[in-house]
Amino acid sequence: MVITKDMIISEVLSLDQGTTPIFFKNGLHCLGCVMASGETVEEACMVHGINCDNLISELNEYFSSIEKEA
């Protein structure tokens, strides 16, 4: 699985709830809000002043690590 900036936050969360701490660590704490179901990762990062490239990298590292374990 490869996570991209244009993916909806809730879509990423539905793929694996283990991504929640990554979002929290990067300053996205409102994962249950209405916007999470329609906002892309990139849009959320812009609104919250977060480096989107870093977040995407961490999310992809996470998915890469769980794929290796499988």
Secondary structure, DSSP 8 states (H G I E B T S, - for coil): ----TTSBHHHHHHH-GGGHHHHHHTT---TTSGGGGT-BHHHHHHHHT--HHHHHHHHHHHHHHHHHH-
